[in-house]
Amino acid sequence: MTSRETQLVFSSPTAFLAFGFGSGLAPKAPGTFGTLAAVPFLWLLTLLNSWQYPLALILTFALGVYLCHATSKRLGVHDHGGIVWDEFVGLWLTFYLVPLNWWTVLLGFALFRVFDILKPWPIGYFDKRVHGGFGIMLDDIIAGAFAWLVLQGILRWFF
């Protein structure tokens, strides 16, 4: 990342959150580092009940639309690689109603990253066609939903 991006992240609360508390400044694989930075928050989310958790996802999604839009506009780059708030919320969606332990976190993390990186249909379709903060958030929400479905299937079939 450039010094301009670093300066923006540490001078703007909006960019600081959009860049995942600075995790998006990683020089290689910022999306993976951003996803990793989202993991500790999973344990806080487990304190929420089954209706509070989706409400938190809706609120963090709405916040993300604003954060991602404002930060990408300031940077002049749509869906800048360092903007990772979308990875945060996508990962959190992956773990709705999932019991947390080391192997579910590892598996859910891997599933989310695979869907986010490969962008199978319809993720890639929306990634290319929906713009602005909503578009930045949408493909990761769909990736999180796919990862959630696969993780739920694994938990039901094998455990």
C-alpha positions, 0 to 999 in steps of 0.5 A: 500500500502507498503512504497516501493510503496508510495516511488516509487509514490512520487519519479517517475513522471511516477509512480505518474501519473500511480497511479493517482496523488497518488489516487491509494495509497488508502488502500481500493478500489484504482480503485474507488478512482482513478476514483473519482480523474479523475472526476475534469478533466471532466470539463477541457475536456468540454473545448474541442470540439467534435474532440479535445476530442477524440484526447485527449482520444487517447493521454491519452490512448497512454500515459497510455500504457507507464505509466502503462507498466513502472510502473508495470514493476518497481513494478514487478506486472502486473496490480497492483491495485494502477495503476489507470491511466486506470480508468482515461481514461476509465471514460473520455471516458464515458463522451464523448458528455455527458452534465455534471451536478451532476446526469450525473456525478454520473450516468456515474461514477456508470456505469463505476465502475460497468463495470470495476468491474464486467468485463462482456464479452468481458472486462474480456476476454481481461483483462485476455489475453492482457498483458503489458501497452496496456492490462492494459489500454484496459479493462478500455477503453472497460468498458468506452465504455460500460458505454458510450453506456448505458449513451447515451441510458439513455440520449436519452430515458429518457431525 
